[in-house]
Amino acid sequence: MSQLLQVIWFLIPAGMANLVPPIAAKVLPAWTYPMDCNLTFRGQRLLGSHKTMRGLVSGVLLAFATHQLQVFAAQQNNYFNDLAISPVYYELWWLGPWIGFTALAGDALKSFIKRQLQISPGRPWLPWDKIDWIIGTMAGCWFILQLSFTFVVIALITGLLLSTVGRIVGYWFHINKDWL
């Protein structure tokens, strides 16, 4: 149970980074500059119009703020301090934005692959749509935090479940167009 709680605690900033882009699209509809700068590869957009600078910046900023809240919570209560997967988790000020960036980079890489496979933007591509942000986060943090194989497997399973629940909740609140 302890490692599951550590996984969830670790995934919170990444999950927030992954969650905020569709919300930011509703709050800041005019800021739509594409992350791929409209560049193409083999006749296909690199990422597509759904990946914007608005989503990247808002996701990284929210991951930073979330990680800083975790640092504050750990300073106030040893229970939260003990949830850190590594002693450096609370020491590296840039870890929050890095976690957010790597989560969104995993999502962007999945979008690049979808474009190259000519899968339409917004069309489900399971299970990759559910775990792309986790794979990106695990790859980006593997050497910084010395993640174990068991931790990564638990994170993939947990993240898949959390992502599915989040998508359903987003559908109920009319943030997502479909529940998958």
Secondary structure, DSSP 4 states (H G I P E B T S, - for coil): -HHHHHHHHHHHHHHHHHHHHHHHHHHSTT---BTTTT-EETTEESS-TT-BHHHHHHHHHHHHHHHHHHHHHHHH-HHHHTT-SSGGGTT-TTHHHHHHHHHHHHHHHHHHHHHHTTPPTT---TTHHHHHHHHHHHHHHHHHHT--HHHHHHHHHHHHHHHHHHHHHHHHTTSSSS--
